[in-house]
């Protein structure tokens, strides 16, 4: 078939692109290791809505 090399090229291109994306972006997604224990616990204990809104609770949004 004529289309098989093109399909293989597309699949390999997607795999290489995904690998490059994760190699470049993964260190930026992980939390820093130098956080104090209290700050890490505060972030873990905070409700998801206050973390997503930048500290504002659901009722505080304008």
Backbone torsions as a table, in degrees:
resi	resn	phi	psi	omega
1	UNK	NA	147.2	-176.7
2	UNK	-81.6	-29.9	-172.8
3	UNK	-81.7	-13.5	-176.3
4	UNK	-61.5	-42.7	177.0
5	UNK	-62.4	-34.7	179.4
6	UNK	-70.2	-41.3	177.0
7	UNK	-63.9	-41.3	177.8
8	UNK	-63.4	-40.3	178.4
9	UNK	-63.7	-39.9	178.6
10	UNK	-65.4	-45.9	-179.5
11	UNK	-63.4	-46.0	179.6
12	UNK	-65.1	-36.8	176.9
13	UNK	-63.4	-40.8	177.8
14	UNK	-65.8	-40.9	178.8
15	UNK	-64.2	-43.6	179.3
16	UNK	-66.9	-40.1	178.7
17	UNK	-64.0	-42.2	178.3
18	UNK	-64.3	-41.3	179.2
19	UNK	-63.3	-44.2	179.2
20	UNK	-64.6	-41.2	178.9
21	UNK	-59.0	-48.8	-177.8
22	UNK	-69.3	-33.7	177.6
23	UNK	-65.6	-38.7	-177.1
24	UNK	-81.8	-42.1	-172.1
25	UNK	-88.0	-25.5	-173.6
26	UNK	-58.3	-43.7	178.8
27	UNK	-62.7	-26.8	-179.6
28	UNK	-80.0	-21.4	-177.5
29	UNK	-84.7	-33.0	-178.4
30	UNK	-67.7	144.1	176.2
31	UNK	-70.3	149.9	179.6
32	UNK	-65.4	145.9	-178.4
33	UNK	-81.1	-14.2	-174.8
34	UNK	-91.6	15.0	176.3
35	UNK	-70.8	139.8	173.5
36	UNK	-64.1	157.2	-177.3
37	UNK	-61.6	-37.9	-178.9
38	UNK	-65.5	-40.6	-179.6
39	UNK	-68.3	-39.0	179.2
40	UNK	-65.3	-39.7	178.2
41	UNK	-68.3	-37.3	179.7
42	UNK	-65.2	-39.6	178.3
43	UNK	-67.5	-39.7	-178.7
44	UNK	-70.0	-33.9	-177.4
45	UNK	-85.1	-14.6	-177.7
46	UNK	-70.2	142.0	176.5
47	UNK	-64.1	152.3	-175.6
48	UNK	-62.7	-34.8	-177.1
49	UNK	-66.5	-35.7	-179.9
50	UNK	-75.4	-30.0	177.3
51	UNK	-71.7	-39.1	-177.9
52	UNK	-71.3	-32.1	-175.0
53	UNK	-91.5	9.5	179.7
54	UNK	73.7	29.7	177.2
55	UNK	102.2	-13.1	179.6
56	UNK	-86.6	133.3	177.3
57	UNK	-75.0	170.5	-177.4
58	UNK	-60.8	-37.2	-178.2
59	UNK	-77.1	-15.1	-176.3
60	UNK	-88.8	-3.7	-177.3
61	UNK	-75.5	137.1	-174.9
62	UNK	-81.5	NA	NA
